[in-house]
Amino acid sequence: AGKGRLHQRVLAGEHAGRDECRRSRASGAAQKLERFMSSSVRLPLVVPADGAKVLVVKFNDFQCPACGQSYQAYKPIFEKYAKSNPGEVKLVLKDYPLSNKCNNNLNTELHSGACEAAVAVRLARLKGKGDAMEDWLYTHQPEMNPDSVKKAARDIGGVTDFDEKYASTLESVKSDLAYGKQLAVRSTPTFFINGVKVEGAMAPQFFDLAIQYELTHPRGQ
């Protein structure tokens, strides 16, 4: 019996040690993130914050897997802050399709349906169906091409004049692309959190911590 109790105490100690180790690593990572947010250069963004304490600007390609993954991972985080801190966290989406059909910053076409996708979302928003259009695009990336996007724009986004509106709407996409070039955007997703540039997607827990940090340290103070 004594040996059994001793074994249980040893196991309990091992579990406690592992838990403490995990807490220590998490604390160290959080401190590293805070140092990154406090010391990074903050670029002035020509994007209205509308009174929000935290402005998140995402340069996005709807056919980019990492963009889709971050969309799904960060959506609950934005929803959480919409409830707990209404109006204090704002997300602004900027288009940066990785296709030289519309992106003159590239020499190649990485995503064949990306330009059409950017236009489709803008037109679907006018119908009040932008969120549904985004959801469809992110969950159908492998089979995306210009024709499938146009069909989804009609079926999901309620867009019946895609071809007629394509050229004029693409001009607003190109404005985002030009702004991305000014900010030295090279890949998607690229985030700017109150002007702090983050290339690629953070793990959700660290993205959440970054927003928490900005809420409690306005503009990195």
FENGIPE-V931185 format. One record per residue. N is the residue number from 1. RES is the residue in three letters. SS is DSSP state (H for helix, E for strand, L for the rest). PSI is psi in radians with two decimals (none if undefined). BURIAL is + if it has 16 or more other ideal C-beta (glycine too) atoms within 10 Angstrom, else -. Layout:
BEGIN
n = (N N)
res = (RES RES)
ss = (SS SS)
psi = (PSI PSI)
burial = (BURIAL BURIAL)
END
This chain:
BEGIN
n = (1 2 3 4 5 6 7 8 9 10 11 12 13 14 15 16 17 18 19 20 21 22 23 24 25 26 27 28 29 30 31 32 33 34 35 36 37 38 39 40 41 42 43 44 45 46 47 48 49 50 51 52 53 54 55 56 57 58 59 60 61 62 63 64 65 66 67 68 69 70 71 72 73 74 75 76 77 78 79 80 81 82 83 84 85 86 87 88 89 90 91 92 93 94 95 96 97 98 99 100 101 102 103 104 105 106 107 108 109 110 111 112 113 114 115 116 117 118 119 120 121 122 123 124 125 126 127 128 129 130 131 132 133 134 135 136 137 138 139 140 141 142 143 144 145 146 147 148 149 150 151 152 153 154 155 156 157 158 159 160 161 162 163 164 165 166 167 168 169 170 171 172 173 174 175 176 177 178 179 180 181 182 183 184 185 186 187 188 189 190 191 192 193 194 195 196 197 198 199 200 201 202 203 204 205 206 207 208 209 210 211 212 213 214 215 216 217 218 219 220 221)
res = (ALA GLY LYS GLY ARG LEU HIS GLN ARG VAL LEU ALA GLY GLU HIS ALA GLY ARG ASP GLU CYS ARG ARG SER ARG ALA SER GLY ALA ALA GLN LYS LEU GLU ARG PHE MET SER SER SER VAL ARG LEU PRO LEU VAL VAL PRO ALA ASP GLY ALA LYS VAL LEU VAL VAL LYS PHE ASN ASP PHE GLN CYS PRO ALA CYS GLY GLN SER TYR GLN ALA TYR LYS PRO ILE PHE GLU LYS TYR ALA LYS SER ASN PRO GLY GLU VAL LYS LEU VAL LEU LYS ASP TYR PRO LEU SER ASN LYS CYS ASN ASN ASN LEU ASN THR GLU LEU HIS SER GLY ALA CYS GLU ALA ALA VAL ALA VAL ARG LEU ALA ARG LEU LYS GLY LYS GLY ASP ALA MET GLU ASP TRP LEU TYR THR HIS GLN PRO GLU MET ASN PRO ASP SER VAL LYS LYS ALA ALA ARG ASP ILE GLY GLY VAL THR ASP PHE ASP GLU LYS TYR ALA SER THR LEU GLU SER VAL LYS SER ASP LEU ALA TYR GLY LYS GLN LEU ALA VAL ARG SER THR PRO THR PHE PHE ILE ASN GLY VAL LYS VAL GLU GLY ALA MET ALA PRO GLN PHE PHE ASP LEU ALA ILE GLN TYR GLU LEU THR HIS PRO ARG GLY GLN)
ss = (L H H H H H H H H H H H H H H H H H H H H H H H H H H H H H H H H H H H H H H L L E L L L L L L L L L L L E E E E E E E L L L L H H H H H H H H H H H H H H H H H H H H L L L L E E E E E E E L L L E L L L L L L L L L E L L L L H H H H H H H H H H H H H L L L H H H H H H H H H H L L L L L L H H H H H H H H H H L L L L L L H H H H H H H H H H H H H H H H H H H H H L L L L L L L E E E E L L E E E E L L L L H H H H H H H H H H H H H L H H H L)
psi = (-0.72 -0.73 -0.67 -0.76 -0.69 -0.76 -0.72 -0.69 -0.67 -0.80 -0.75 -0.70 -0.69 -0.77 -0.77 -0.70 -0.74 -0.71 -0.75 -0.67 -0.76 -0.74 -0.69 -0.76 -0.75 -0.73 -0.72 -0.69 -0.69 -0.73 -0.67 -0.72 -0.76 -0.69 -0.70 -0.81 -0.64 -0.46 -0.19 2.63 2.39 2.04 2.34 2.24 2.36 1.10 2.14 2.30 -0.29 0.70 -0.06 2.53 -0.51 2.06 2.05 2.07 2.19 2.11 2.16 2.59 2.10 -0.20 0.08 2.09 -0.74 -0.53 -0.73 -0.72 -0.75 -0.58 -0.85 -0.70 -0.60 -0.30 -0.83 -0.50 -0.80 -0.67 -0.67 -0.82 -0.45 -0.53 -0.78 -0.56 1.15 2.26 -0.01 -0.27 2.12 2.32 2.25 2.19 2.27 2.40 2.36 1.15 2.33 1.18 2.26 0.04 -0.57 -0.23 1.78 -0.11 -0.12 2.70 -0.03 2.98 1.89 -0.62 1.92 -0.45 0.15 -0.70 -0.79 -0.65 -0.75 -0.73 -0.73 -0.75 -0.73 -0.73 -0.63 -0.58 -0.62 -0.38 0.06 0.35 0.46 -0.73 -0.74 -0.65 -0.77 -0.81 -0.77 -0.79 -0.80 -0.47 0.04 0.55 -0.75 -0.62 0.20 2.33 3.00 -0.73 -0.74 -0.59 -0.75 -0.72 -0.76 -0.62 -0.67 -0.86 -0.66 -0.74 -0.11 0.39 2.02 -0.05 0.67 -0.92 -0.68 -0.59 -0.10 -0.94 -0.79 -0.66 -0.59 -0.48 -0.65 -0.56 -0.74 -0.48 -0.72 -0.73 -0.73 -0.69 -0.68 -0.68 -0.71 -0.62 0.15 0.65 2.28 -0.26 2.96 2.58 2.60 2.20 2.62 1.98 1.81 0.73 -0.17 2.12 2.26 1.95 2.14 3.13 2.31 2.74 2.51 -0.70 -0.56 -0.56 -0.74 -0.80 -0.64 -0.72 -0.76 -0.77 -0.79 -0.55 -0.59 -0.18 1.34 2.18 0.67 0.29 none)
burial = (- - - - - - - - - - - - - - - - - - - - - - - - - - - - - - - - + + - - + - - - - - - - + - - - - - - + + + + + + + + + + + + + - - + + - + + - + + - - + + - - + - - - - - - + + + + - + + + + + + + - + + + - - + - - - + + + + + + + + + + + + + + + - - - - + + - + + + - + + + - + + - - + - + - + + + - + + - - + + - + - - + - - + + - - + + - - + + - + + - + + - - + - + - - + + + + + + + + + + + - - + + - + - + + + + + + + + + + - - - - + -)
END
